[in-house]
Amino acid sequence: MDVSLILKLNEEHKKLEQAKFTYGTAGFRTLASTLDPVLFRVGLLASLRSKKLNSKFIGAMITASHNAAPVKIKSDFPKLTFKDNGVKLVEPLGEMLVQTWEPYATKLANAETREDIVACLTEIIETEKIDLTKQSNVAVARDTRPSGEKLVESLKDGVISLHGNLTNFGVLTTPQLHYNIRCLNTKAAKHPYGEVGEEHYYKKLSDAYKSITRGFKKLSPLYVDAANGVGAKALLALAKEIGSEYFDVFIVNADVANSEKLNFECGADFVKLKQKAPTGLELKSGMRCASLDGDADRIVYYYADHDGKFKLLDGDKIATLAAGFIMDLVRKANVTINGQPPKFGLVQTAYANGSSTEYASKKMQVPVVFTMTGVKHLHHAAEEFDIGVYFEANGHGTVLFSENVINAFSDVNGKTEEEIKSLNILKALSIVINQAVGDALSDMLMVELILTLNKQSLSDWDEAYTDLPSRQIKVKVSDRHIFKPIKADTELLEPLGLQEKINAEVKKYSSARSFVRPSGTEDVVRVYCEAKTQKDVDELSVAICTLVFDGYGGIGERTFI
Ligand code: G16
């Protein structure tokens, strides 16, 4: 290890004393102005990870995804006071950083002195038995946040300090970086994932989509709110590649040049939480609409019913649509693995609407597994199945096909016309659906493909089940780290006594549930409530938010709904 080079470059990326960082739900995410030393250290860690994995490419995505850039200081004047950014590391096949390395990331980011940094690196090298003579390859991309450009330079210095190579892909969606990383690392594999580069990503998705929808009646236009983020440019390029004879799209909230607009009163998170259309989209009956988030890894659909009422089709609805469609195809195609039907499963989190879980487990007879919040947890759980569908209610997810099931699709030729047709659709779906990570654009094409083949409108799709009324509210507290969730985020171990108080409130309502957990991406505590009627949900939400705010250090506004 070239300690003198590390220490020399470290001088340019000094950490402010007392700044504390945690590798959370989706990596490091906090004020961009504090992230320079973190990115330098992430560059060091990514280099070590690559060396550990025989020089495989490791990805670093610089994004704060759904986090809104601006914070209002006066309700009528949205002035920027804080701007977030973040970084997450990507494993060779496009998964999130292996969880055993997260503590290294946190420890390295918090190392106070130059001696601490060297000690921490030495500990990782020794514990992981890393051969420092191996080359390291790191690839970085960023979303449209202006702070990203400078943070790439900080990361680069970290990579260079360990004599690594850095490939800079510039501005991409998060899933495009994951795609590139998987392509780079499977170039020489039996089944390469694809060719590296944005244009190849668009072509791969587009070719598979067109191969199946050709000859079917085109759906009415889709209005997509791109959250004023990187998804706007990517969707435009994808739609161009597909062509308007297959897919009509109108992109709104595509103002990438004005970064203060990113996720501001728009985007998937805003639409899901506020249960209303974003600013910039005048929702009318008959329109088909969707919203992406700031780095285009989430998507939710919505429409207005005949009475003009806003109707949301969130991640749970996407999951059940996909699961039902794929299960039916697998049955029709007669696909088996060692003589048995493929193992099928759905992975959800505590935020999944109770109706969706009941529909999946009782009506569709799909095994449902619950994990903690964070796609990194859902992804691993989904890998346990031959076909694992995972979606968070917020619209983040994908469908994973195991190698066994992909081989089974190729092994069976199909005897009847129905078998052959079903197999072709399954093969195309396994290409359209991003296998590395949840991807808003790929998920959108999956949904559009299913609706085209099923000849379904958004309201037809929505009929599968009716959501229980629910609310998710953010409460600001002085220290969210005192909240310690257990049992897949459904209960709190600490602060002592709070869970009992929550239980007592929930008991007052029929079919109700509520849980409280600290966000891993924002400085807030999230409160989720669900009950039989909207009135019950509203009352319960106010009661739980009041408990948290008054008893556990609430700060700022005390209005919850
Ligand atoms: C990230 C994670 C998601 C998670 C979300 C909210 O999304 O990737 O899995 O659901 O944060 O997490 P939390 O409730 O801990 O703040 P994104 O789209 O921001 O990357």
Boltz pocket constraint, residues with backbone or C-beta under 6 A from the ligand:
constraints:
  - pocket:
      binder: B
      contacts: [[A, 25], [A, 26], [A, 64], [A, 65], [A, 66], [A, 67], [A, 293], [A, 297], [A, 298], [A, 373], [A, 374], [A, 375], [A, 376], [A, 392], [A, 394], [A, 396], [A, 518], [A, 519], [A, 520], [A, 521], [A, 522], [A, 526]]
      max_distance: 6.0
